[in-house]
Amino acid sequence: MGVLIEALRTAWRGADTVRMALKVEETADERARSALDGGGLLPEPTDVIAVREALSAANIRCWTGWDYLSDITVESTRSRLLRMAPHLLGGVVVNESDDLE
């Protein structure tokens, strides 16, 4: 009987882990859906948001690459910058290089 109970506990923990992973994915999907419904860009990856928040908490002025690009109103400038630095979409822009020292 003890082996059966342990097997059930293990299965339950595995199912709970899967449930939590699905919930995280659902939350990410909902963020994307909300952004697209609002006519905006897809949201930044959560790790990029975490970096921006950590830098901001340290009083380092920064933006996500998405925010930085979306603030550029001249389409040709934004397109040129995106061609030159496509990695901006998955990163964080720091305002002053001195802030990193």
Backbone bond lengths (Angstrom), bond angles and torsions (degrees), N, CA, C in turn:
res aa  C-N    CA-C-N  psi(-1)  N-CA   C-N-CA  omega(-1)  CA-C   N-CA-C  phi
1 M - - - 1.458 - - 1.534 110.22 -
2 G 1.354 116.85 -37.29 1.461 120.87 -179.82 1.518 112.21 -62.40
3 V 1.332 117.67 -36.75 1.459 122.24 179.78 1.530 109.78 -66.35
4 L 1.309 116.94 -40.60 1.454 121.45 179.39 1.524 110.99 -64.74
5 I 1.311 116.52 -43.80 1.472 120.77 179.99 1.524 110.05 -63.77
6 E 1.315 117.05 -42.58 1.468 120.20 178.83 1.530 110.85 -64.60
7 A 1.320 117.33 -39.42 1.467 121.22 177.73 1.529 110.42 -63.52
8 L 1.316 116.76 -40.36 1.464 120.47 177.79 1.527 111.38 -65.96
9 R 1.316 117.00 -40.60 1.474 120.69 178.36 1.528 110.37 -63.33
10 T 1.319 116.18 -43.12 1.466 120.53 178.96 1.521 110.62 -63.02
11 A 1.319 116.86 -44.07 1.465 121.24 178.34 1.525 110.61 -63.18
12 W 1.321 116.97 -40.19 1.464 121.00 179.73 1.523 110.34 -64.56
13 R 1.338 117.52 -44.02 1.470 120.39 179.02 1.527 110.42 -62.94
14 G 1.322 117.43 -40.21 1.459 120.96 177.88 1.518 111.62 -63.77
15 A 1.316 116.13 -42.48 1.465 120.33 178.86 1.525 110.69 -65.67
16 D 1.316 116.90 -36.88 1.460 120.71 179.24 1.531 110.53 -66.76
17 T 1.319 116.84 -38.79 1.460 121.15 177.51 1.526 110.31 -63.25
18 V 1.308 116.59 -43.86 1.470 121.14 178.31 1.522 110.00 -63.84
19 R 1.325 117.16 -42.51 1.472 121.20 179.51 1.525 110.78 -59.67
20 M 1.335 117.10 -43.46 1.464 120.90 -179.65 1.532 110.88 -66.10
21 A 1.327 117.30 -40.28 1.470 120.85 178.53 1.529 110.36 -63.02
22 L 1.327 116.29 -40.92 1.458 120.30 177.88 1.527 111.77 -65.29
23 K 1.313 116.72 -36.23 1.466 121.08 178.60 1.533 109.97 -65.71
24 V 1.329 117.10 -40.97 1.466 120.88 177.83 1.525 109.71 -62.47
25 E 1.325 117.28 -44.92 1.464 121.46 178.57 1.525 110.92 -63.41
26 E 1.321 116.79 -39.66 1.458 120.75 179.07 1.528 110.71 -62.86
27 T 1.318 116.80 -40.59 1.460 121.35 179.02 1.527 110.62 -63.66
28 A 1.326 116.86 -42.99 1.466 120.94 177.98 1.525 110.41 -63.37
29 D 1.320 116.83 -41.79 1.461 120.55 178.28 1.523 110.88 -63.20
30 E 1.310 116.99 -39.87 1.463 120.90 -179.88 1.526 110.83 -65.51
31 R 1.336 117.07 -39.34 1.471 120.39 176.52 1.527 110.22 -60.38
32 A 1.327 116.11 -44.84 1.466 120.55 179.84 1.527 110.86 -64.39
33 R 1.312 116.56 -44.28 1.463 121.49 179.95 1.526 110.64 -61.24
34 S 1.315 117.71 -43.03 1.464 121.53 179.94 1.525 111.01 -64.30
35 A 1.322 116.12 -42.03 1.467 119.73 179.76 1.521 110.94 -64.26
36 L 1.315 116.68 -44.02 1.461 120.04 -179.23 1.522 111.53 -68.94
37 D 1.331 117.59 -37.09 1.462 120.99 177.89 1.527 110.99 -64.19
38 G 1.328 115.97 -32.06 1.460 120.47 179.83 1.516 113.29 -82.56
39 G 1.335 116.83 1.11 1.455 119.89 179.45 1.514 113.32 80.63
40 G 1.322 117.05 8.22 1.456 119.98 -178.15 1.513 113.13 -94.14
41 L 1.315 114.48 -170.81 1.453 121.42 176.67 1.520 109.82 -79.40
42 L 1.313 115.68 162.21 1.464 118.95 172.39 1.522 108.47 -60.71
43 P 1.317 118.04 147.76 1.466 119.81 -179.05 1.525 111.43 -70.38
44 E 1.312 114.88 158.32 1.450 121.42 177.65 1.527 109.99 -67.07
45 P 1.332 117.02 153.77 1.466 119.11 172.85 1.531 110.17 -61.01
46 T 1.308 116.43 148.75 1.469 119.65 -176.46 1.518 112.66 -62.52
47 D 1.355 118.50 -30.39 1.455 118.72 178.63 1.527 111.28 -69.47
48 V 1.331 117.75 -31.53 1.462 121.29 176.41 1.533 109.34 -68.18
49 I 1.311 116.53 -40.96 1.468 120.29 177.66 1.519 110.19 -62.93
50 A 1.326 117.29 -40.97 1.472 121.10 179.47 1.529 111.01 -62.66
51 V 1.333 117.51 -40.83 1.469 120.95 178.01 1.520 110.24 -64.36
52 R 1.355 116.38 -46.09 1.461 119.81 178.99 1.532 111.18 -59.06
53 E 1.322 116.43 -43.73 1.471 119.66 -179.74 1.525 111.50 -64.90
54 A 1.342 117.29 -39.39 1.466 120.38 179.22 1.530 110.33 -65.68
55 L 1.320 117.06 -42.70 1.469 119.81 178.24 1.522 110.97 -65.64
56 S 1.312 116.60 -42.98 1.467 120.11 178.53 1.523 111.36 -62.21
57 A 1.326 116.91 -38.91 1.470 120.78 178.15 1.519 111.34 -63.85
58 A 1.350 116.29 -26.48 1.464 121.07 177.88 1.532 110.95 -91.62
59 N 1.327 116.39 15.07 1.466 123.47 179.70 1.519 113.11 61.17
60 I 1.316 116.60 34.76 1.456 122.13 175.26 1.525 106.78 -104.32
61 R 1.313 116.22 118.24 1.465 121.37 -176.99 1.526 109.05 -72.21
62 C 1.330 116.45 124.05 1.460 120.69 -176.93 1.519 110.53 -156.73
63 W 1.335 114.60 166.86 1.454 122.67 177.69 1.522 108.27 -139.78
64 T 1.310 115.97 153.96 1.454 117.21 169.16 1.521 106.94 -70.76
65 G 1.308 116.66 156.11 1.458 120.23 177.99 1.519 112.30 -57.70
66 W 1.347 115.58 -38.43 1.462 120.36 177.69 1.523 110.71 -59.16
67 D 1.344 116.31 -48.53 1.461 120.19 -178.81 1.519 111.08 -63.18
68 Y 1.318 115.82 -42.69 1.463 121.20 -179.89 1.527 110.21 -58.95
69 L 1.339 116.47 -49.24 1.461 120.29 -179.08 1.519 112.45 -67.00
70 S 1.318 117.18 -37.86 1.466 119.53 -177.48 1.530 111.83 -69.47
71 D 1.338 117.70 -21.47 1.462 120.83 177.88 1.526 112.86 -79.21
72 I 1.330 117.38 -13.13 1.462 121.12 178.65 1.532 107.30 -83.11
73 T 1.316 116.06 112.65 1.460 119.98 -172.56 1.526 113.50 -84.63
74 V 1.322 117.78 -21.60 1.464 120.63 179.68 1.527 108.23 -84.49
75 E 1.327 114.90 112.62 1.470 120.83 -174.93 1.521 112.49 -56.67
76 S 1.325 118.31 -42.42 1.469 120.53 -177.85 1.532 110.88 -64.83
77 T 1.316 117.40 -36.78 1.468 120.81 177.54 1.517 110.56 -67.40
78 R 1.319 116.10 -44.42 1.466 120.54 179.17 1.533 110.69 -62.71
79 S 1.317 117.26 -44.00 1.468 121.11 -179.95 1.525 111.06 -64.09
80 R 1.333 117.07 -42.35 1.471 120.81 179.33 1.524 110.35 -63.13
81 L 1.318 116.79 -44.49 1.461 120.63 179.95 1.528 110.96 -64.27
82 L 1.302 116.66 -39.65 1.458 120.62 179.24 1.532 111.39 -66.69
83 R 1.330 116.71 -37.93 1.478 119.41 175.85 1.529 111.05 -65.93
84 M 1.337 117.10 -38.59 1.462 121.40 -178.26 1.524 112.08 -74.94
85 A 1.319 117.36 -32.28 1.465 121.02 -173.99 1.524 110.64 -140.74
86 P 1.331 118.42 68.88 1.467 120.23 -178.07 1.527 112.94 -63.80
87 H 1.321 117.21 -20.38 1.464 121.22 179.52 1.528 112.24 -66.76
88 L 1.336 117.56 -13.11 1.463 119.74 176.71 1.524 112.16 -57.17
89 L 1.325 116.12 -32.51 1.466 119.81 -176.59 1.520 112.51 -62.94
90 G 1.313 117.49 -26.03 1.459 120.30 -178.59 1.511 112.46 -113.54
91 G 1.324 116.87 25.41 1.456 118.80 -175.14 1.510 113.66 -138.22
92 V 1.334 113.20 -168.35 1.457 122.57 -179.07 1.530 107.58 -126.99
93 V 1.321 116.71 135.53 1.456 122.78 178.27 1.522 107.88 -100.34
94 V 1.339 115.80 124.83 1.464 121.72 178.06 1.516 107.68 -97.83
95 N 1.331 116.28 132.90 1.456 121.15 -174.69 1.522 112.80 -66.28
96 E 1.288 118.38 -45.87 1.462 123.07 -176.30 1.512 110.02 -124.13
97 S 1.334 116.87 128.60 1.466 119.67 178.39 1.530 111.02 -63.65
98 D 1.330 117.81 -27.41 1.469 120.41 177.99 1.522 112.35 -61.89
99 D 1.333 116.67 -25.41 1.467 120.51 -179.73 1.526 111.50 -65.46
100 L 1.327 117.52 -21.74 1.453 120.58 -177.53 1.523 113.18 -85.84
101 E 1.323 116.90 -11.76 1.467 118.84 -178.55 1.499 112.66 -86.74
